[in-house]
Amino acid sequence: TVLAYTPVAWNVGNTGLVPAVQGTPAIGITLRDITVAATGALPGVGILVGGCLNKDALTWGVSFTTDAHKFAAFNGADAPTNIVVRKVYRGATIAQP
């Protein structure tokens, strides 16, 4: 199961989605818990592809070990992905997915 609010990326064949790993651009965020098929791909799953999100509200994989990894998770992602990850300071309002 891939938990809600998990960054996802294209699989090796660009035919489905898999949980993102650090070093490969994430292209979106799951909006609900997803059951992974036996193939490991998540085809046909609706994902969030734009917004400014609180890094602490997302479900990060174990490869995202630092804040710098999390802030850079969507760098280099294909269009239409336009996600910015930020830390909330002093009660600032940032979208919670």
C-alpha positions in Angstrom: 0.0 0.0 0.0 1.2 3.5 -0.9 0.0 5.9 1.8 -1.9 9.1 1.1 0.3 12.2 0.4 3.3 10.2 -0.8 5.4 11.7 -3.6 5.4 9.4 -6.7 7.5 9.1 -9.8 7.2 7.3 -13.2 8.3 3.6 -13.1 11.2 2.4 -15.3 9.0 2.0 -18.4 7.0 5.3 -17.8 3.9 3.2 -17.8 2.8 3.7 -14.2 3.6 5.3 -10.9 5.8 4.2 -8.0 6.8 5.8 -4.8 9.5 8.4 -5.5 13.0 7.9 -4.3 15.6 10.6 -3.7 17.5 11.5 -6.9 14.6 10.8 -9.3 12.1 13.7 -9.8 8.8 13.1 -8.2 5.9 14.1 -10.5 3.0 14.2 -8.1 1.5 13.3 -4.7 -1.0 10.6 -4.0 -4.3 11.9 -2.5 -5.4 8.7 -0.8 -4.0 5.3 0.2 -3.4 3.2 -2.9 -3.2 -0.6 -3.1 -0.2 -1.5 -5.4 -0.9 -4.1 -8.1 1.4 -7.2 -8.3 3.3 -5.4 -11.1 4.3 -2.6 -8.7 2.8 0.1 -10.9 0.0 2.5 -10.0 -1.7 3.1 -13.4 -4.8 5.3 -13.5 -4.3 6.9 -10.1 -5.3 10.5 -9.6 -2.4 12.6 -8.2 -1.8 16.2 -7.2 0.6 17.9 -9.7 0.6 21.5 -8.5 0.8 23.5 -5.3 3.0 24.8 -2.5 3.0 22.2 0.3 4.1 21.8 3.9 7.0 19.2 3.9 5.8 17.9 7.3 2.4 17.0 5.8 3.8 14.6 3.2 4.6 10.9 3.6 8.3 10.7 2.6 10.1 7.5 1.6 13.1 6.4 3.6 15.5 7.7 0.9 14.5 11.3 1.7 16.8 11.7 4.7 17.3 15.4 4.8 15.1 18.6 4.4 17.3 19.4 1.3 16.2 16.1 -0.3 12.6 16.9 0.4 12.8 20.4 -0.9 14.4 19.2 -4.1 12.1 16.2 -4.6 10.2 17.8 -7.5 13.1 19.6 -9.2 13.3 18.5 -12.8 9.9 17.0 -13.0 8.1 16.9 -16.3 5.3 19.4 -17.0 2.6 19.8 -15.8 4.1 19.1 -12.4 4.6 22.4 -10.5 5.0 21.4 -6.8 7.0 23.4 -4.3 7.8 22.0 -0.9 8.4 24.4 2.0 8.7 24.4 5.8 6.0 26.3 7.7 7.5 29.1 9.9 5.6 31.1 12.6 2.2 29.8 11.7 2.4 30.7 8.0 -0.3 29.3 5.8 0.8 26.7 3.3 -1.6 24.2 1.6 -2.0 21.0 3.5 -2.8 18.3 0.8 
